[in-house]
Amino acid sequence: MTTNRVEISENTVLYTLQLPSKLESVVTMENFIDNLKEEYEIPDDTYANVLTCMSEATMNAIIHGNKQSDTKKVYINLEVHDRKRLQFTIADEGEGFDYDRLPDPTAPENIESLTGRGIYIIKHLADQCIFNMKGNEIELHFKI
């Protein structure tokens, strides 16, 4: 794993991570979030939302995007603005997906399914959630 921290302006810090497409990488990302909580004094409720969303997005990138390929990476960028706003970008090297055509996990026919809730959860916990056109990159915003 490669992690970099760069102050790109007086009020903005950029972090970059490159993770292998292995499920163990989720723990690395969670440790990164734990460190952010301390450094930026993130409130517990926001921390829980960030951790949940980032875990879901990272797992989706590893499993669905990169198909756990040893040759592909997951790229995570974080911009911290004025110590008040977190803007994450999670990208994989996969083919992408049509995020507008996901089944509704709350529909009666899907309610007992063990999978298919990640994007639904992310959309409800992040302050803002934006996909790129290809569907292999998600941007998540959180106020702290």
Buried (B, 14 or more C-beta within 10 A) or exposed (E): BEBEEEEEEEEBBBBBBEBBBBEEBBEBBBEBBEEBBEEBEBEEEBBEBBBBBBBBBBBBBBBBBBEEBEEBBBBBBBBBBEEEBBBBBBBBBBEBBEBEEBEEBEEEEBEEEEEEBBBBBBBEBBBEBEBEEEBBBBBBBBEB
